[in-house]
Amino acid sequence: MLGNQLEILLEEFMDREFHTALEIAKTLDVSEKTTRNRIKDLSDRLKGFGATIESRPKNGYRLKILDEAKFAKYLHFEYEEKDKIPVTSSERVLYILAFLLNRDDYIKLEELCDFLYISRNTLTADLKKVEYIMNIYHLLLERKSNYGILVIGKEIDKRICLANSLVKRSGIMLKDYKKQQEQQKIGDIILEVINKYKMRISEISLESLIIHTYIALGRIRRNFSIEISREKIEKLVGEEAMMASKDISVLLEERMQVVLGEDETAYLALHLGAKLSSNSFKKYGTNVVISGEIDELVLCMIDTVYKGFKIDFRDNLELRMSLNQHMVPFNIRMQYAIPLKNPLIQEIKKEYAFAYTIAATACTVLNEYYKTNIVEDEIGYFAMLFALALEKKDKKIEKKNILVVCASGKGTTQLFIYKYKQAFGKYINNIYECTAYELESFPFDEKDIHYVFTTVPINCKVPIPVFEVNLFLEHKDIATYSELFEMGSNEFLHKYYKKSLFLTNIEANTKEEVIRFMCEHTSNYYDIPSNFYDVVMKREELGQTDFGNLVAIPHPYQVITKESFVTVGILKEPIWWGHNDVQVVFLIAISVEEDADIERFYQLTTKLLFDGSDMEYLIANPEFEVLMNLLSKKTQAEV
């Protein structure tokens, strides 16, 4: 905070005895003149922290404390890096934020400028960023003439701001804090109590809980007390979490000599409740913790998914209960802006792209309820619940008609057909047969053939997929073709994607311009409602539709079109969509009619959209055939 040389100088004065310039010059290995300049610098810098360097003829210099409490806070300031003054704007913003949050008195801008070795203009620019962060947590940076600046707000908001901004934004982990032994003690105490009550908590949640407790203890030591509604907290977290927090408070007092009052214990219970796994919230004694209000929110989430995707989880009791249980700690986190990092968020978005898209839509209900946008870390947790529900969802297998082409005699062909019926009976409706020379005149449309299986090479053109197979099925063949029958080919994608709805080189500055242009173009080919644009924009207002990879997927907030379609637009240059830059836009509309392929359509489409390399390739090669080939590869990857 002071720089290496001034830190060493301050350490020399900490005995509060007089030291001559000659003594100190030898310690610093500099001249007496440089020493006197350094002492003056130190004295000027310490004035804002309740201390100064006193000079007395013949005796020398010594540290003089003007305000013991203020100087003690300086010595216990937990978040500065004393061996390094912040250099970049982002470093200074976090530094200034922590510095101001740990003061209870005003500091002049001139002092901060001297302190950080920056100009007034630079400090003003950094303070704007600091204020932006503070405003998120309902904190105000008050300015007072002749006094300076001071953070005004509730203590709970200051603590959460410290944890969210300094821990989450700058990636500070436990090892970066001072007094590692103290953190270890805190962790041991929390684990001891959690094990006693047989509660469950993830490693990352435990780490977060230790950080919040560590911050709380530091604030208590510096007399920053908290005021909180104990009754409200107990109602939120339940009796058992309150009891566990009281046990933690007792152990903290016994082992770390820090007294937590009732409000501080309730604050600890709040963080404990917000970090526990949802399994811990099934019951407290005989009282079920899931409220009617939470259940109503969950039902709205499931209904929103049905309206937006025509995918029906409304009778899925297991999903409903899983969402309810997850909502209990989530509700606590949302009410008090307590973060829960999701270390697997990128993997979830990649591996469960469709489930993440469903979760993002479901969370639009929560955006409205909590009056804030649910962050992607939290959406990721909901996505895992929807992913499990999708996995367990019964697959509706549409039976296929197949044609077998065999060069052998009638008896061999009949054996071939018998084996296929035996292996794939539940997938096949009718099996037809013909020879290679009869194939060209075979009535494919009349018989509604889906696939051709042949044991001989085929030279003529066939309008459906052809698979060359062995006369005798092997186990690996059965597994491969079973998945093929379940998943089908990629031909079904052509009922959603049309070349006429593939647009390139779109010039626009805003997402509103893009969406309006694409809606107007679509109206030339489909009979869409007159309010289609408005319904799409309402979905944009409810929550994000841009999830990275330069892609956005605007769509109506509920199903309103007679037909399903996708209008694809590739922009000439990326534009800001609200959360990310976007250059590829998939305007998706789903028919009000039942569609057996809709779930698979979403699975393949979202898998493509969340593949960054595929999106880069499409932007570099903006052609409809390229898009369909990329989708086709996703189809093949499933088989």
C-alpha positions in Angstrom: 0.0 0.0 0.0 2.9 2.4 0.8 5.5 0.8 -1.4 8.4 -1.3 -0.1 10.6 1.5 1.1 8.0 3.3 3.1 6.7 0.0 4.5 10.3 -0.7 5.9 10.4 2.8 7.1 7.1 2.5 9.0 8.3 -0.8 10.6 11.3 1.1 12.0 9.0 3.6 13.6 6.5 1.0 15.0 8.4 0.9 18.4 7.3 4.6 18.7 10.8 5.5 19.9 12.9 8.3 18.4 15.3 7.4 15.5 17.9 9.7 13.9 18.1 10.2 10.2 21.5 8.6 10.2 20.2 5.4 11.9 17.4 5.1 9.4 19.7 5.9 6.4 21.8 2.9 7.3 18.8 0.7 7.5 17.4 1.8 4.1 20.9 2.0 2.6 20.3 5.5 1.3 21.7 9.0 2.0 20.4 11.1 5.0 18.9 13.6 2.5 16.9 10.8 0.8 15.9 9.5 4.2 14.4 12.9 5.3 12.5 13.1 2.0 11.1 9.5 2.6 10.1 10.4 6.2 8.2 13.4 4.9 6.5 11.3 2.3 5.5 8.8 5.0 4.2 11.5 7.4 2.1 12.9 4.6 0.7 9.5 3.7 -0.2 8.6 7.3 -2.2 11.7 8.0 -5.3 10.1 6.5 -4.9 7.1 8.8 -4.7 8.8 12.2 -0.9 9.1 12.5 2.1 11.3 11.6 5.9 11.3 12.0 6.9 13.7 14.7 10.3 15.5 14.4 12.3 16.7 17.5 15.7 18.5 17.3 18.6 16.3 18.5 16.2 13.4 19.2 15.2 12.6 15.6 11.9 11.2 14.4 9.2 9.0 15.9 5.7 7.7 15.1 2.9 9.8 16.7 -0.6 8.2 16.8 -3.3 10.9 16.5 -6.3 8.4 16.4 -5.6 4.9 17.8 -8.8 3.4 16.3 -8.2 4.8 12.8 -4.6 3.7 12.8 -5.6 0.2 14.0 -8.0 0.0 11.1 -5.2 0.8 8.8 -3.0 -1.9 10.2 -5.8 -4.4 10.0 -6.8 -3.5 6.5 -7.3 -6.9 4.9 -7.5 -6.3 1.2 -4.6 -4.2 0.2 -1.4 -5.6 -1.4 1.3 -3.9 0.6 4.1 -4.8 -1.8 2.5 -3.3 -4.8 0.5 -0.2 -5.7 -2.2 -1.0 -8.3 -1.2 0.0 -11.8 -4.1 -0.6 -14.1 -7.5 0.9 -13.9 -9.2 -2.5 -13.1 -6.7 -3.0 -10.2 -7.3 0.4 -8.9 -11.0 0.1 -9.0 -11.0 -3.0 -6.8 -8.3 -1.4 -4.6 -10.3 1.8 -4.1 -13.5 -0.1 -3.5 -12.0 -2.2 -0.7 -10.2 0.8 0.7 -13.4 2.9 0.9 -15.6 0.1 2.3 -13.1 -0.4 5.1 -13.3 3.2 6.3 -15.9 4.9 8.5 -14.7 8.4 7.9 -14.2 10.8 5.0 -11.0 10.9 2.9 -10.1 13.7 0.5 -9.5 13.1 -3.1 -6.1 14.7 -2.9 -5.1 12.2 -0.3 -6.2 9.3 -2.5 -4.4 10.7 -5.5 -1.1 11.0 -3.5 -1.8 7.6 -2.0 -2.1 5.9 -5.5 0.3 8.1 -7.4 -2.3 9.1 -9.9 -3.8 12.4 -11.2 -7.2 13.8 -10.2 -8.6 13.0 -13.7 -7.5 9.4 -13.4 -9.1 9.1 -10.0 -12.3 10.6 -11.1 -12.6 8.1 -14.0 -11.9 5.2 -11.6 -14.4 6.5 -9.1 -17.1 6.3 -11.7 -16.5 2.6 -12.0 -16.4 2.2 -8.3 -19.7 3.9 -7.9 -21.2 1.7 -10.6 -20.3 -1.4 -8.6 -21.5 0.2 -5.3 -24.9 1.1 -6.8 -25.5 -2.6 -7.6 -25.4 -3.1 -3.8 -27.5 -0.1 -2.9 -24.4 1.8 -1.7 -23.8 5.5 -2.2 -20.6 7.4 -2.5 -21.3 10.6 -0.6 -19.3 13.7 -1.3 -18.9 16.5 1.3 -17.0 19.8 0.8 -13.8 20.1 2.7 -14.2 16.5 4.0 -13.9 14.2 1.0 -15.8 11.0 0.1 -17.5 8.3 2.3 -19.5 5.2 1.5 -23.0 5.3 2.8 -25.2 2.2 3.1 -26.1 -0.8 5.2 -23.4 -3.0 6.6 -24.8 -6.1 5.1 -24.7 -4.5 1.7 -21.0 -3.5 2.3 -20.1 -7.0 3.2 -21.8 -8.6 0.3 -20.2 -6.0 -2.0 -16.8 -6.9 -0.6 -17.3 -10.6 -1.1 -18.9 -10.4 -4.6 -16.6 -7.7 -6.0 -13.2 -8.6 -4.5 -13.6 -12.3 -4.3 -15.7 -13.0 -7.5 -14.4 -10.2 -9.8 -10.7 -10.3 -9.0 -10.6 -14.1 -8.3 -9.1 -13.7 -4.9 -8.9 -17.1 -3.3 -8.3 -18.1 0.3 -4.6 -18.4 -0.1 -4.4 -14.7 -1.1 -5.7 -13.5 2.2 -3.5 -12.8 5.2 -3.7 -15.1 8.3 -4.2 -18.4 6.5 -4.2 -20.2 9.8 -7.3 -18.2 10.8 -9.1 -19.2 7.6 -8.2 -22.8 8.3 -9.6 -22.5 11.8 -12.8 -21.1 10.3 -13.1 -24.0 7.8 -12.5 -26.6 10.5 -15.2 -25.1 12.7 -17.8 -24.9 9.9 -17.1 -28.5 8.8 -17.3 -29.7 12.4 -20.8 -28.3 12.8 -22.0 -29.2 9.3 -21.0 -32.8 10.0 -22.7 -32.7 13.3 -26.0 -31.8 11.7 -25.4 -34.1 8.7 -25.8 -31.2 6.3 -24.4 -31.3 2.7 -22.4 -28.5 1.1 -20.2 -28.5 -2.0 -16.5 -27.6 -1.8 -17.0 -24.3 -3.7 -19.9 -23.4 -1.4 -17.8 -24.2 1.6 -15.0 -22.0 0.3 -17.5 -19.1 -0.2 -18.9 -19.6 3.3 -15.4 -19.4 4.8 -14.7 -16.2 2.9 -17.9 -14.5 4.1 -17.2 -15.6 7.6 -13.6 -14.4 7.4 -14.9 -11.0 6.1 -17.5 -10.9 8.9 -14.9 -11.5 11.6 -12.6 -8.8 10.2 -15.5 -6.3 10.2 -16.5 -7.2 13.8 -13.0 -6.6 15.0 -13.1 -3.2 13.4 -16.4 -2.4 15.1 -18.5 -2.5 11.9 -21.6 -4.0 13.3 -24.5 -5.4 11.4 -28.3 -5.0 11.8 -30.5 -7.7 10.4 -34.0 -9.2 10.9 -33.4 -12.4 12.9 -37.0 -13.4 12.5 -36.9 -13.1 8.8 -33.7 -15.0 8.5 -35.0 -17.8 10.7 -38.1 -18.1 8.6 -36.0 -18.3 5.4 -33.3 -20.8 6.5 -35.2 -22.8 9.1 -34.6 -23.9 12.7 -31.8 -26.3 12.0 -29.6 -23.9 10.1 -30.1 -21.3 12.9 -29.0 -23.9 15.5 -26.0 -24.8 13.4 -25.0 -21.2 13.1 -25.3 -20.7 16.9 -22.9 -23.6 17.4 -20.5 -22.1 14.9 -20.7 -18.8 16.7 -19.9 -20.5 20.1 -16.8 -22.2 18.6 -15.6 -19.0 16.9 -15.7 -17.3 20.3 -14.0 -20.2 22.1 -11.2 -20.7 19.5 -10.8 -17.3 17.9 -11.8 -14.9 20.7 -14.4 -13.1 18.5 -17.8 -12.5 20.0 -20.7 -12.8 17.6 -24.0 -11.3 18.8 -27.4 -12.4 17.8 -27.5 -10.4 14.6 -24.1 -11.7 13.5 -25.2 -15.2 14.2 -28.3 -14.6 12.1 -26.1 -13.2 9.3 -24.0 -16.4 9.5 -27.1 -18.5 9.3 -28.1 -16.6 6.2 -24.9 -17.5 4.4 -25.1 -21.1 5.7 -28.6 -21.5 4.4 -27.7 -20.0 1.0 -24.8 -22.4 0.5 -26.3 -25.7 1.6 -27.2 -28.3 -1.0 -30.9 -28.5 -1.7 -31.1 -32.0 -0.1 -30.5 -30.3 3.2 -33.7 -28.4 2.8 -36.1 -31.3 2.4 -37.3 -31.1 6.0 -36.5 -29.4 9.2 -38.0 -31.6 11.9 -41.6 -32.1 10.9 -41.9 -28.9 8.8 -41.6 -29.0 5.1 -39.7 -25.9 4.1 -41.0 -25.5 0.5 -43.5 -22.7 0.6 -46.6 -22.3 -1.6 -45.1 -19.2 -3.1 -42.0 -21.1 -4.3 -44.1 -24.0 -5.7 -46.1 -21.4 -7.6 -43.0 -20.0 -9.1 -41.8 -23.4 -10.1 -45.2 -24.1 -11.8 -44.9 -20.8 -13.7 -41.3 -21.8 -14.8 -42.5 -25.2 -16.2 -45.5 -23.5 -17.8 -43.3 -20.9 -19.5 -41.1 -23.7 -20.9 -44.3 -25.3 -22.4 -45.5 -22.0 -23.9 -42.1 -21.2 -25.4 -40.9 -24.7 -26.6 -44.1 -26.9 -26.7 -42.2 -29.3 -24.4 -44.4 -30.5 -21.6 -43.0 -31.0 -18.1 -46.3 -30.0 -16.5 -47.1 -33.5 -15.2 -43.4 -34.3 -14.2 -43.7 -34.4 -10.4 -40.0 -35.4 -10.0 -38.8 -32.3 -11.9 -41.2 -30.1 -10.0 -40.0 -31.4 -6.6 -36.3 -31.0 -7.7 -36.9 -27.4 -8.8 -38.7 -26.7 -5.5 -35.8 -28.1 -3.4 -33.3 -26.1 -5.4 -35.4 -22.9 -5.1 -35.1 -22.9 -1.3 -31.4 -21.9 -1.0 -31.7 -20.1 -4.3 -34.4 -17.9 -2.8 -32.1 -16.9 0.0 -29.3 -16.1 -2.4 -31.5 -13.9 -4.5 -33.0 -11.9 -1.6 -29.6 -11.0 -0.3 -27.5 -11.0 -3.5 -25.3 -13.8 -2.2 -23.3 -15.3 -5.1 -22.9 -19.0 -5.8 -20.2 -19.7 -8.4 -20.8 -22.5 -10.8 -17.4 -24.1 -11.7 -18.9 -26.2 -14.5 -20.9 -23.5 -16.3 -18.9 -23.6 -19.5 -19.1 -27.4 -19.7 -22.9 -27.3 -18.9 -23.5 -24.8 -21.7 -21.5 -27.0 -24.1 -22.7 -30.4 -23.2 -26.3 -29.5 -22.2 -26.9 -26.7 -24.6 -30.7 -27.4 -25.0 -31.2 -27.8 -21.3 -29.4 -24.5 -20.7 -31.6 -22.8 -23.2 -34.7 -24.2 -21.5 -33.4 -23.1 -18.1 -32.7 -19.6 -19.4 -36.3 -19.4 -20.6 -37.7 -20.8 -17.3 -35.6 -18.2 -15.4 -37.4 -15.3 -17.1 -40.1 -16.0 -14.5 -37.5 -15.5 -11.8 -36.2 -12.3 -13.5 -39.6 -10.8 -13.2 -40.2 -12.0 -9.6 -36.8 -10.9 -8.2 -36.6 -7.8 -10.4 -33.1 -8.7 -11.6 -31.4 -10.8 -14.3 -30.5 -14.3 -13.1 -26.8 -14.8 -13.8 -25.5 -17.7 -15.9 -23.9 -19.5 -12.9 -27.4 -19.9 -11.4 -29.0 -20.7 -14.8 -26.5 -23.5 -15.1 -27.7 -25.2 -11.9 -31.3 -25.1 -13.2 -30.1 -26.5 -16.5 -28.8 -29.6 -14.8 -32.3 -30.3 -13.4 -33.9 -29.9 -16.8 -31.2 -32.0 -18.5 -32.0 -34.9 -16.1 -35.7 -34.5 -16.9 -35.0 -34.6 -20.6 -32.9 -37.7 -20.2 -35.7 -39.5 -18.3 -38.4 -38.2 -20.7 -40.0 -41.1 -22.6 -38.8 -41.1 -26.2 -41.7 -41.2 -28.6 -40.4 -43.6 -31.3 -42.1 -43.1 -34.7 -42.0 -46.5 -36.5 -40.2 -46.5 -39.8 -40.8 -48.2 -43.2 -37.6 -49.7 -44.6 -36.6 -51.2 -47.9 -34.1 -54.1 -48.1 -32.1 -54.7 -51.3 -30.5 -58.2 -51.4 -28.7 -60.0 -54.3 -29.2 -63.4 -52.8 -32.1 -65.8 -53.4 -35.6 -65.5 -52.0 -34.9 -67.7 -49.0 -31.8 -65.6 -48.0 -33.8 -62.4 -48.4 -36.6 -63.7 -46.2 -34.0 -64.6 -43.5 -32.5 -61.2 -43.8 -36.0 -59.6 -43.3 -36.7 -61.9 -40.4 -33.5 -61.0 -38.6 -34.2 -57.2 -39.0 -37.7 -57.7 -37.6 -36.3 -59.6 -34.7 -33.7 -57.0 -33.9 -35.7 -53.8 -34.7 -39.3 -54.9 -34.4 -40.3 -52.0 -32.1 -38.8 -49.4 -34.5 -40.2 -50.9 -37.8 -43.6 -50.7 -39.3 -43.2 -52.4 -42.7 -40.3 -54.0 -44.4 -40.3 -54.1 -48.2 -37.9 -55.9 -50.5 -36.6 -55.5 -54.0 -33.6 -56.4 -56.1 -31.0 -53.8 -57.2 -32.4 -53.6 -60.8 -36.0 -53.0 -59.4 -34.8 -50.2 -57.1 -34.9 -47.4 -59.7 -38.7 -47.9 -60.3 -39.6 -48.6 -56.7 -42.5 -46.3 -55.4 -40.7 -44.7 -52.5 -43.4 -42.0 -51.9 -46.3 -44.4 -52.1 -44.8 -46.8 -49.6 -43.4 -43.9 -47.4 -40.0 -45.4 -47.2 -37.6 -43.9 -44.6 -34.4 -45.9 -45.2 -32.8 -48.4 -47.6 -30.7 -51.2 -46.3 -28.6 -53.0 -49.0 -26.1 -55.8 -49.1 -25.0 -54.8 -52.6 -23.7 -51.6 -54.1 -26.4 -49.3 -55.5 -25.6 -47.3 -58.6 -28.9 -45.4 -59.2 -30.0 -42.3 -57.3 -32.3 -42.9 -54.3 -34.2 -40.1 -52.6 -33.6 -41.4 -49.0 -30.6 -42.4 -46.9 -28.9 -45.7 -48.0 -27.0 -48.0 -45.6 -24.7 -50.7 -46.9 -25.0 -53.6 -44.4 -23.7 -57.2 -43.8 -26.1 -60.0 -44.6 -25.7 -61.1 -41.0 -26.2 -58.6 -38.2 -23.5 -58.1 -35.6 -24.1 -56.7 -32.1 -22.5 -53.4 -33.0 -24.8 -53.1 -36.0 -27.9 -53.6 -33.8 -26.8 -50.8 -31.4 -26.0 -48.4 -34.3 -29.2 -48.9 -36.2 -31.3 -48.9 -33.0 -30.1 -45.3 -32.4 -30.6 -44.5 -36.0 -34.3 -45.5 -35.8 -34.7 -43.6 -32.6 -33.1 -40.5 -33.8 -33.9 -40.6 -37.5 -32.1 -38.8 -40.3 -31.5 -35.1 -40.7 -34.1 -34.8 -43.4 -36.7 -33.5 -40.8 -34.6 -30.4 -40.4 -35.7 -29.1 -43.8 -39.2 -28.5 -42.5 -37.7 -25.8 -40.1 -34.8 -24.5 -42.2 -35.5 -23.0 -45.7 -33.0 -21.4 -48.0 -35.5 -18.5 -48.5 -35.1 -17.7 -44.8 -31.3 -17.6 -44.8 -30.1 -14.0 -44.9 -26.6 -12.6 -45.1 -24.8 -9.3 -45.0 -27.4 -7.7 -42.8 -26.5 -4.1 -41.9 -27.8 -3.0 -38.6 -26.8 -1.1 -35.4 -29.3 -2.5 -32.9 -31.0 -5.8 -32.1 -34.3 -4.1 -32.7 -33.3 -3.3 -36.2 -32.2 -6.9 -36.9 -35.3 -8.5 -35.4 -37.7 -6.1 -37.3 -35.9 -6.7 -40.6 -36.0 -10.5 -40.1 -39.7 -10.5 -39.1 -40.6 -8.4 -42.2 -38.6 -10.8 -44.4 -40.3 -13.8 -42.9 -43.8 -12.4 -43.4 -43.1 -12.7 -47.2 -43.0 -16.5 -46.9 -45.1 -17.3 -43.8 -48.4 -16.1 -42.5 -47.2 -14.7 -39.1 -49.4 -12.7 -36.7 -49.3 -8.9 -37.0 -47.9 -8.7 -33.4 -45.1 -11.2 -34.0 -42.3 -8.6 -33.7 -43.9 -7.3 -30.4 -44.1 -10.8 -29.0 -40.5 -11.5 -29.9 -39.4 -8.2 -28.3 -41.3 -9.0 -25.1 -39.2 -12.2 -24.8 -36.1 -10.0 -25.2 -37.3 -7.9 -22.3 -37.8 -10.9 -20.0 -34.2 -12.2 -20.2 -31.2 -12.8 -22.3 -31.2 -14.6 -25.6 -27.5 -14.1 -26.4 -25.3 -16.8 -24.8 -21.9 -16.2 -26.4 -20.3 -17.5 -29.6 -21.6 -14.4 -31.4 -25.1 -16.0 -31.5 -28.5 -14.8 -30.4 -31.8 -16.8 -30.5 -34.7 -14.4 -30.4 -38.1 -16.1 -30.3 -41.7 -15.3 -29.2 -42.3 -15.6 -25.4 -45.0 -18.0 -26.3 -46.0 -20.2 -29.2 -48.2 -18.2 -31.6 -47.5 -19.3 -35.2 -49.3 -21.9 -37.3 -46.1 -23.3 -38.7 -42.6 -23.8 -37.4 -39.7 -22.0 -39.0 -36.2 -20.6 -38.4 -35.0 -17.4 -40.0 -31.2 -17.2 -40.0 -29.5 -13.9 -40.3 -25.8 -13.3 -40.6 -24.8 -9.7 -39.9 -22.1 -7.8 -41.8 -20.5 -6.8 -38.5 -21.2 -7.9 -34.9 -23.5 -5.7 -32.8 -24.0 -5.5 -29.0 -27.2 -7.6 -28.1 -27.3 -6.8 -24.4 -24.9 -9.3 -22.9 -22.6 -10.3 -25.8 -21.6 -9.3 -29.3 -23.8 -11.0 -31.9 -23.3 -11.7 -35.6 -25.5 -14.7 -36.2 -29.2 -14.6 -35.4 -31.6 -17.6 -35.3 -35.2 -16.2 -35.2 -37.1 -19.3 -34.1 -40.8 -19.8 -34.1 -42.6 -23.1 -33.2 -46.0 -24.2 -34.4 -49.0 -24.4 -32.1 -49.6 -27.8 -33.6 -48.1 -30.9 -32.0 -44.7 -31.8 -33.5 -43.0 -35.1 -32.7 -39.6 -33.7 -33.9 -39.6 -30.5 -32.0 -37.4 -31.7 -29.1 -34.8 -33.2 -31.4 -34.9 -30.0 -33.5 -34.0 -28.0 -30.4 -31.3 -30.5 -29.3 -29.5 -30.2 -32.6 -29.9 -26.5 -33.1 -28.7 -25.5 -29.7 -25.8 -27.9 -29.9 -24.7 -26.1 -33.0 -25.2 -22.6 -31.5 -23.1 -23.4 -28.5 -20.2 -24.7 -30.7 -18.0 -21.7 -31.1 -15.8 -23.2 -33.9 -18.9 -24.1 -35.9 -20.3 -20.6 -35.6 -16.9 -19.1 -36.7 -17.0 -21.4 -39.7 -20.5 -20.3 -40.6 -19.7 -16.6 -40.3 -16.6 -17.2 -42.6 -18.7 -19.2 -45.0 -22.2 -17.7 -44.9 -24.1 -20.2 -47.1 -27.3 -22.2 -46.5 -25.6 -25.4 -47.5 -22.9 -24.9 -44.9 -25.5 -24.4 -42.2 -27.3 -27.6 -43.1 -24.0 -29.5 -43.3 -23.1 -28.3 -39.8 -26.5 -29.5 -38.5 -26.0 -32.8 -40.3 -22.8 -33.3 -38.5 -24.6 -32.8 -35.2 -27.1 -35.5 -36.3 -24.3 -37.9 -37.2 -22.6 -37.3 -33.9 -25.8 -38.5 -32.1 -25.9 -41.8 -33.9 
